[in-house]
Amino acid sequence: MTKGKILVIDDEDQLRKALSRIIELEGYEVLQAENASKGLKLVEKNNDFVLVICDVKLPDLSGLEVLKKIKAKNGYCEVILITAYGTIHDGVYAMKQGAFDYITKGDGDEQIIVTVEKAVEKANMQKRILELENKLETRYSFDRIIGKSALLKNTIVLAEKVAPTDSTVLLEGETGTGKELFAQSIHSASPRKNKPFVAVNCSAFPKDLLESEIFGYKKGAFTGANLDKKGLFEEANEGTLFLDEIGEMHPDLQAKLLRVLEDQTFTKIGDTKPTKVNVRIIAATNRDLLSEAQSENFRSDLYYRLSVFKIQIPALRDRKEDISYLVDNFTEYYSCKINKRITEVSNEFIDKVKAYAWPGNTRELKNVIERAVILADNGKISHEHLPIEVLLLKNINFNNQYGTIDEMEKIHIQKMLNYTNGNKTKAAEKLGIGVPTLYRKLELYGIK
């Protein structure tokens, strides 16, 4: 098994063959091309090159042009440019364009091999990051939802059943349980998967701004409206609009949203004609909307229209058998992203993580693993890398001693404020809520 596939492009036969032989002796598979066009054809046929070593001056294209084409084709493949007459200015420019390095022909074999090793290591790391991002952040199939607990599987089954329909879906669950992930997965498994998925956090905007964001406005509708603006309903036409934290929406906007759900039409701010759209709505909330509706804090007619198909996303503390899978996945992801090799996660770390009640759910666990990877020495994550609240609360029984969910949320918010040194904007981002919602919760819980 080779250490990786490398392409050498140079029109000087003797130098190209000598360089290729040196690299082959280090355990790499090396292909050769005497000009840019042949080299690019090889790249087109082989998408697994980790490194291309290319002469700056070729008979058909410059090395910089080859660099740009390779980067466009394969984002993780590194490129080293070589030249007979290198200058510092040319080298700086080449690296700004994305070259890994810019070296002069005739440099010692040892220096070239060291450079090759570093370039291949970086390429492999970038490749792994892309693979993990495809799993964690880019692709939204149900396979991305990590865990094997019966509770989670049952939730996924419900989401899979409703996905192919156009039914409105209401996702309920605590902050950090992955409601947007479920929404993305439902969209991706629907006939609308090739159309837009547009998300908005209703708690992140004041009423007037949220209205203009969702419904758009006509030029001259208010001071500063110098152009027509499409709203998110128009942006999501033929696709899916995800309304996160729907419970925070102002009652006036709730009435307008109800009309869109009923007849798929709305009127922009400053307009006199209705706009017709074809949009599927997925809404999410961390509040009990039925209780809110019964208390007249949320429109009951809108609640019943949104909850055509309701899915409760389970809290992490209710599916603790999934924690080990999540720890492994997040550890692998962050070790690649941070470029730190993690070879072991101690049993004591896992035990303490499982003993904690996770008021911030999967999002909190993800932050804790990122922190642990940063702190880890010698490739080992231990319990010493856990935050103090996880260590102190490890033996508290959630049902008997943890108190209410509100008390847990208060602890979690205070923790995030400490983590961000009091920066409320960053804390809200980490918590996955809007800044206005954070201020409301600070006032509710008496947090200064």
C-alpha positions as CSV (number, residue, x, y, z in Angstrom):
1,M,0.0,0.0,0.0
2,T,1.4,3.4,-1.0
3,K,1.5,6.5,1.1
4,G,-0.4,8.4,-1.5
5,K,-0.6,9.3,-5.2
6,I,1.5,12.1,-6.5
7,L,1.7,13.7,-10.0
8,V,4.9,15.3,-11.3
9,I,4.5,17.7,-14.3
10,D,7.7,19.0,-15.9
11,D,8.8,19.2,-19.5
12,E,12.4,18.4,-18.6
13,D,12.5,14.6,-19.0
14,Q,15.6,14.0,-17.0
15,L,14.6,16.1,-14.0
16,R,11.1,14.8,-14.0
17,K,12.2,11.2,-14.0
18,A,14.8,11.8,-11.3
19,L,12.4,13.7,-9.0
20,S,9.7,11.0,-9.5
21,R,12.2,8.2,-8.6
22,I,13.3,10.0,-5.4
23,I,9.6,10.3,-4.3
24,E,8.8,6.7,-5.3
25,L,11.6,5.5,-3.0
26,E,9.8,7.1,-0.1
27,G,6.8,4.9,-0.7
28,Y,4.5,7.0,-2.9
29,E,2.9,6.1,-6.2
30,V,4.1,8.7,-8.8
31,L,2.6,9.5,-12.2
32,Q,4.3,11.8,-14.7
33,A,3.3,14.3,-17.4
34,E,5.6,16.4,-19.7
35,N,3.1,19.2,-20.1
36,A,0.1,20.8,-18.5
37,S,-2.6,19.4,-20.8
38,K,-1.5,15.8,-20.1
39,G,-1.1,16.5,-16.4
40,L,-4.6,17.9,-16.2
41,K,-6.1,14.9,-18.1
42,L,-4.5,12.7,-15.5
43,V,-6.1,14.8,-12.7
44,E,-9.4,14.5,-14.5
45,K,-9.2,10.7,-14.6
46,N,-7.7,10.3,-11.1
47,N,-9.5,12.3,-8.3
48,D,-7.3,10.7,-5.6
49,F,-4.1,12.7,-6.1
50,V,-2.9,14.2,-2.8
51,L,-0.1,16.2,-4.4
52,V,0.9,17.7,-7.7
53,I,4.5,18.9,-8.2
54,C,4.4,21.3,-11.2
55,D,7.0,23.3,-13.1
56,V,6.2,27.0,-13.2
57,K,7.1,27.3,-16.9
58,L,5.5,24.7,-19.2
59,P,5.1,24.7,-23.0
60,D,1.3,25.1,-22.9
61,L,0.2,26.6,-19.6
62,S,1.9,28.3,-16.7
63,G,2.2,26.5,-13.4
64,L,-0.1,29.1,-11.8
65,E,-2.8,28.3,-14.3
66,V,-2.4,24.6,-13.6
67,L,-2.6,25.3,-9.8
68,K,-5.9,27.1,-10.3
69,K,-7.4,24.3,-12.4
70,I,-6.3,21.6,-9.9
71,K,-7.7,23.5,-6.9
72,A,-11.0,24.0,-8.8
73,K,-11.1,20.2,-9.4
74,N,-9.8,18.9,-6.1
75,G,-9.9,21.2,-3.1
76,Y,-7.8,19.1,-0.8
77,C,-5.0,18.2,-3.4
78,E,-1.9,20.3,-2.6
79,V,0.3,21.8,-5.3
80,I,4.1,22.5,-5.1
81,L,5.5,24.8,-7.8
82,I,9.1,24.3,-8.8
83,T,11.2,26.7,-10.9
84,A,14.8,27.1,-12.1
85,Y,14.8,30.8,-11.2
86,G,12.8,31.5,-8.1
87,T,12.4,34.8,-6.4
88,I,10.8,35.7,-3.0
89,H,8.2,37.8,-4.7
90,D,7.2,34.9,-7.1
91,G,7.1,32.5,-4.2
92,V,4.8,34.7,-2.0
93,Y,2.5,35.3,-4.9
94,A,2.3,31.6,-5.7
95,M,1.4,30.7,-2.1
96,K,-1.2,33.4,-2.0
97,Q,-2.8,31.7,-5.0
98,G,-3.0,28.5,-3.1
99,A,0.4,26.7,-3.6
100,F,1.6,24.7,-0.7
101,D,5.2,25.8,-1.4
102,Y,7.4,27.3,-4.1
103,I,10.8,25.7,-4.4
104,T,13.9,26.0,-6.6
105,K,15.1,23.2,-8.8
106,G,18.4,21.8,-7.5
107,D,17.4,22.0,-3.8
108,G,18.6,19.0,-1.9
109,D,16.7,15.7,-2.0
110,E,16.1,15.9,1.8
111,Q,14.5,19.3,1.6
112,I,12.2,18.2,-1.2
113,I,11.1,15.1,0.6
114,V,10.4,17.0,3.8
115,T,8.3,19.4,1.8
116,V,6.5,16.6,0.1
117,E,5.8,14.8,3.4
118,K,4.3,18.0,4.9
119,A,2.2,18.7,1.8
120,V,0.8,15.1,1.7
121,E,0.0,15.3,5.5
122,K,-1.9,18.5,5.0
123,A,-3.8,17.1,1.9
124,N,-4.8,13.9,3.8
125,M,-6.0,16.0,6.7
126,Q,-8.0,18.3,4.4
127,K,-9.5,15.2,2.7
128,R,-10.6,13.8,6.0
129,I,-12.1,17.1,7.1
130,L,-14.1,17.2,3.9
131,E,-15.3,13.7,4.5
132,L,-16.4,14.5,8.0
133,E,-18.0,17.8,7.0
134,N,-20.0,15.9,4.4
135,K,-21.2,13.7,7.2
136,L,-21.7,16.4,9.9
137,E,-22.4,19.6,8.1
138,T,-23.1,19.3,4.4
139,R,-25.2,16.3,3.7
140,Y,-28.5,16.1,5.5
141,S,-29.7,12.6,5.1
142,F,-31.1,10.7,8.1
143,D,-27.8,8.8,8.2
144,R,-26.2,11.9,9.6
145,I,-28.2,11.7,12.8
146,I,-25.9,9.8,15.1
147,G,-27.2,7.2,17.6
148,K,-28.7,3.7,17.9
149,S,-31.1,4.1,20.8
150,A,-34.7,2.9,20.3
151,L,-35.9,6.4,21.2
152,L,-33.9,8.1,18.5
153,K,-34.7,5.4,15.9
154,N,-38.4,5.8,16.5
155,T,-38.1,9.6,16.1
156,I,-36.2,9.0,12.8
157,V,-39.0,6.6,11.6
158,L,-41.6,9.3,12.1
159,A,-39.5,11.9,10.3
160,E,-38.9,9.5,7.4
161,K,-42.6,8.8,7.1
162,V,-43.6,12.5,6.8
163,A,-40.6,13.5,4.6
164,P,-42.1,12.5,1.2
165,T,-45.3,14.5,1.9
166,D,-46.0,18.2,1.8
167,S,-47.4,18.2,5.3
168,T,-46.4,20.9,7.7
169,V,-44.2,19.6,10.5
170,L,-43.7,20.9,14.0
171,L,-40.5,19.8,15.7
172,E,-40.5,20.1,19.5
173,G,-37.5,19.7,21.7
174,E,-35.0,21.4,24.0
175,T,-32.3,23.7,22.8
176,G,-29.4,21.7,21.2
177,T,-31.3,18.5,20.5
178,G,-30.8,18.9,16.7
179,K,-34.2,20.2,15.5
180,E,-32.6,21.9,12.4
181,L,-30.7,18.7,11.6
182,F,-34.1,16.9,11.5
183,A,-35.6,19.6,9.4
184,Q,-32.7,19.4,6.9
185,S,-33.1,15.6,6.8
186,I,-36.8,15.8,6.2
187,H,-36.3,18.3,3.3
188,S,-33.5,16.2,1.8
189,A,-35.7,13.1,1.8
190,S,-38.6,14.9,0.2
191,P,-39.5,15.6,-3.5
192,R,-38.4,19.2,-2.8
193,K,-34.8,18.1,-2.1
194,N,-33.3,19.9,-5.2
195,K,-35.1,23.1,-4.3
196,P,-34.1,25.7,-1.6
197,F,-34.0,25.0,2.1
198,V,-34.2,28.3,3.8
199,A,-33.9,28.7,7.6
200,V,-34.7,31.6,9.9
201,N,-34.5,31.9,13.6
202,C,-37.6,33.8,14.7
203,S,-36.0,34.8,18.0
204,A,-33.1,36.5,16.3
205,F,-35.0,39.5,14.9
206,P,-37.4,42.2,16.3
207,K,-41.0,42.1,14.9
208,D,-40.6,44.6,12.1
209,L,-37.3,43.3,10.9
210,L,-38.6,39.7,11.0
211,E,-41.6,40.6,9.0
212,S,-39.5,42.2,6.2
213,E,-37.1,39.2,6.3
214,I,-39.9,36.7,5.9
215,F,-42.3,38.5,3.6
216,G,-40.1,41.0,1.9
217,Y,-41.1,44.6,0.9
218,K,-41.7,46.9,-2.0
219,K,-39.5,49.9,-2.8
220,G,-40.6,52.9,-0.8
221,A,-42.5,50.9,1.8
222,F,-40.5,52.6,4.6
223,T,-37.5,54.9,5.0
224,G,-34.5,53.1,3.7
225,A,-36.4,50.7,1.4
226,N,-34.6,51.8,-1.7
227,L,-35.2,48.6,-3.7
228,D,-37.7,45.8,-3.8
229,K,-36.7,42.9,-1.4
230,K,-37.6,39.3,-1.8
231,G,-38.7,37.7,1.5
232,L,-37.7,34.3,2.6
233,F,-41.0,32.8,1.4
234,E,-40.1,33.8,-2.1
235,E,-36.5,32.6,-1.6
236,A,-37.9,29.2,-0.5
237,N,-40.4,28.9,-3.3
238,E,-40.9,25.3,-4.4
239,G,-38.7,24.3,-1.5
240,T,-38.9,24.3,2.3
241,L,-38.9,27.2,4.8
242,F,-37.7,26.3,8.3
243,L,-39.0,28.6,11.1
244,D,-36.9,28.0,14.1
245,E,-38.1,29.2,17.6
246,I,-41.6,29.8,16.2
247,G,-42.8,30.3,19.7
248,E,-41.0,33.6,19.8
249,M,-42.9,35.1,16.8
250,H,-45.0,38.2,17.5
251,P,-48.8,37.7,17.4
252,D,-49.2,40.1,14.5
253,L,-46.8,38.0,12.4
254,Q,-48.5,34.8,13.6
255,A,-51.7,36.0,11.9
256,K,-49.9,36.7,8.7
257,L,-48.2,33.3,8.8
258,L,-51.5,31.6,9.3
259,R,-52.8,33.0,6.1
260,V,-49.8,31.7,4.1
261,L,-50.3,28.3,5.6
262,E,-54.0,28.3,4.5
263,D,-53.7,29.6,1.0
264,Q,-50.0,30.0,0.2
265,T,-50.4,33.7,-0.5
266,F,-49.1,36.8,1.4
267,T,-48.7,40.5,0.8
268,K,-45.4,42.2,1.0
269,I,-44.9,45.3,3.1
270,G,-45.9,48.3,1.0
271,D,-47.6,46.1,-1.7
272,T,-51.2,45.9,-2.7
273,K,-51.1,42.7,-4.6
274,P,-50.8,39.2,-3.0
275,T,-47.8,37.1,-3.8
276,K,-48.4,33.4,-4.5
277,V,-45.8,30.8,-3.4
278,N,-45.5,27.0,-3.0
279,V,-43.6,26.4,0.2
280,R,-43.5,23.6,2.7
281,I,-43.3,24.8,6.3
282,I,-41.2,23.0,9.0
283,A,-41.4,24.8,12.4
284,A,-39.4,24.2,15.6
285,T,-39.7,25.3,19.2
286,N,-38.2,24.5,22.5
287,R,-41.4,25.6,24.2
288,D,-44.6,23.6,24.9
289,L,-46.7,25.3,22.2
290,L,-49.9,23.5,23.2
291,S,-49.6,25.0,26.7
292,E,-48.7,28.3,25.3
293,A,-51.8,28.2,23.0
294,Q,-54.0,27.2,26.0
295,S,-52.6,30.1,28.0
296,E,-53.2,32.4,25.0
297,N,-49.5,33.2,24.6
298,F,-49.6,31.7,21.1
299,R,-52.4,31.6,18.6
300,S,-54.3,28.3,19.0
301,D,-55.4,28.3,15.3
302,L,-51.8,28.7,14.2
303,Y,-50.7,26.0,16.6
304,Y,-53.2,23.5,15.2
305,R,-52.2,24.4,11.6
306,L,-48.5,23.9,12.4
307,S,-48.9,20.7,14.3
308,V,-50.4,18.7,11.5
309,F,-47.5,16.3,12.1
310,K,-45.7,16.8,15.4
311,I,-42.4,15.2,16.3
312,Q,-40.8,15.3,19.7
313,I,-37.0,15.3,19.4
314,P,-35.6,13.5,22.5
315,A,-33.2,15.1,24.9
316,L,-29.7,13.6,25.1
317,R,-30.2,12.6,28.8
318,D,-33.0,10.3,27.6
319,R,-30.8,8.4,25.1
320,K,-27.6,8.1,27.0
321,E,-26.7,4.9,25.1
322,D,-26.0,7.2,22.1
323,I,-23.3,9.3,23.9
324,S,-20.4,7.0,23.1
325,Y,-21.2,7.2,19.4
326,L,-21.4,11.0,19.6
327,V,-18.2,11.2,21.5
328,D,-16.3,9.1,18.9
329,N,-17.7,11.1,16.0
330,F,-17.1,14.5,17.5
331,T,-13.6,13.5,18.6
332,E,-12.7,12.3,15.1
333,Y,-14.1,15.5,13.6
334,Y,-12.3,18.0,15.9
335,S,-9.1,16.1,15.9
336,C,-9.0,16.5,12.1
337,K,-10.2,20.0,12.2
338,I,-7.7,21.1,14.8
339,N,-5.0,18.9,13.3
340,K,-4.3,17.0,16.5
341,R,-4.0,13.2,16.6
342,I,-6.2,11.7,19.3
343,T,-5.5,8.0,20.0
344,E,-7.5,7.4,23.2
345,V,-10.5,8.6,25.1
346,S,-10.3,7.3,28.7
347,N,-13.1,5.2,30.2
348,E,-13.3,7.6,33.1
349,F,-14.0,10.5,30.6
350,I,-16.9,8.4,29.0
351,D,-18.3,7.5,32.4
352,K,-18.4,11.1,33.6
353,V,-19.9,12.3,30.3
354,K,-22.6,9.6,30.6
355,A,-23.3,10.7,34.2
356,Y,-24.0,14.3,33.3
357,A,-27.5,15.4,32.4
358,W,-26.6,17.6,29.4
359,P,-29.1,20.5,29.7
360,G,-27.6,21.8,26.4
361,N,-28.0,18.4,24.8
362,T,-25.9,17.5,21.7
363,R,-24.8,21.0,21.1
364,E,-23.3,21.2,24.6
365,L,-21.6,17.8,24.2
366,K,-20.1,18.9,20.9
367,N,-18.6,22.1,22.5
368,V,-17.2,20.0,25.4
369,I,-15.5,17.5,23.0
370,E,-14.0,20.4,21.0
371,R,-12.6,21.8,24.2
372,A,-11.3,18.4,25.3
373,V,-9.5,17.9,21.9
374,I,-7.8,21.3,22.3
375,L,-6.7,20.5,25.8
376,A,-5.6,16.9,25.2
377,D,-1.9,16.1,25.5
378,N,-0.1,13.1,24.1
379,G,-3.1,12.1,22.0
380,K,-5.2,11.2,25.1
381,I,-8.5,12.7,26.3
382,S,-9.1,12.2,30.0
383,H,-11.6,13.3,32.6
384,E,-9.3,16.2,33.5
385,H,-10.3,17.9,30.2
386,L,-14.0,18.1,31.2
387,P,-15.5,21.5,32.3
388,I,-16.0,21.8,36.0
389,E,-19.8,21.7,35.8
390,V,-19.6,18.2,34.2
391,L,-17.2,17.0,36.9
392,L,-19.3,18.4,39.8
393,L,-22.6,17.2,38.5
394,K,-21.5,13.8,37.4
395,N,-23.3,11.9,40.2
396,I,-26.5,14.0,40.4
397,N,-29.6,12.0,39.5
398,F,-31.5,14.1,36.9
399,N,-35.0,13.0,38.0
400,N,-34.5,13.6,41.8
401,Q,-31.9,16.3,42.3
402,Y,-31.4,18.2,39.2
403,G,-34.6,20.2,39.6
404,T,-36.7,21.5,36.7
405,I,-35.7,21.9,33.1
406,D,-35.8,25.7,33.8
407,E,-33.2,25.3,36.5
408,M,-31.1,23.2,34.2
409,E,-31.4,25.8,31.4
410,K,-30.4,28.6,33.9
411,I,-27.2,26.6,34.7
412,H,-26.5,26.1,31.1
413,I,-27.0,29.8,30.2
414,Q,-24.7,30.8,33.1
415,K,-22.1,28.3,31.9
416,M,-22.1,29.7,28.4
417,L,-21.8,33.3,29.6
418,N,-18.8,32.2,31.7
419,Y,-17.4,30.4,28.6
420,T,-17.8,33.6,26.4
421,N,-16.5,35.9,29.2
422,G,-19.9,37.6,29.4
423,N,-20.3,38.2,25.6
424,K,-24.0,37.8,25.1
425,T,-23.9,37.7,21.3
426,K,-21.4,34.8,21.4
427,A,-23.3,33.1,24.2
428,A,-26.6,33.2,22.2
429,E,-24.8,31.8,19.2
430,K,-23.4,28.9,21.2
431,L,-26.8,28.3,22.8
432,G,-28.5,28.3,19.4
433,I,-30.9,31.1,20.3
434,G,-31.4,34.7,19.2
435,V,-29.9,37.5,21.3
436,P,-33.4,38.9,22.2
437,T,-34.4,35.5,23.5
438,L,-31.2,35.3,25.6
439,Y,-32.0,38.7,27.2
440,R,-35.6,37.5,27.9
441,K,-34.2,34.4,29.6
442,L,-31.6,36.4,31.6
443,E,-34.4,38.5,32.9
444,L,-36.6,35.5,33.6
445,Y,-33.8,33.7,35.6
446,G,-32.4,36.8,37.2
447,I,-29.0,36.3,35.7
448,K,-26.9,39.5,35.7
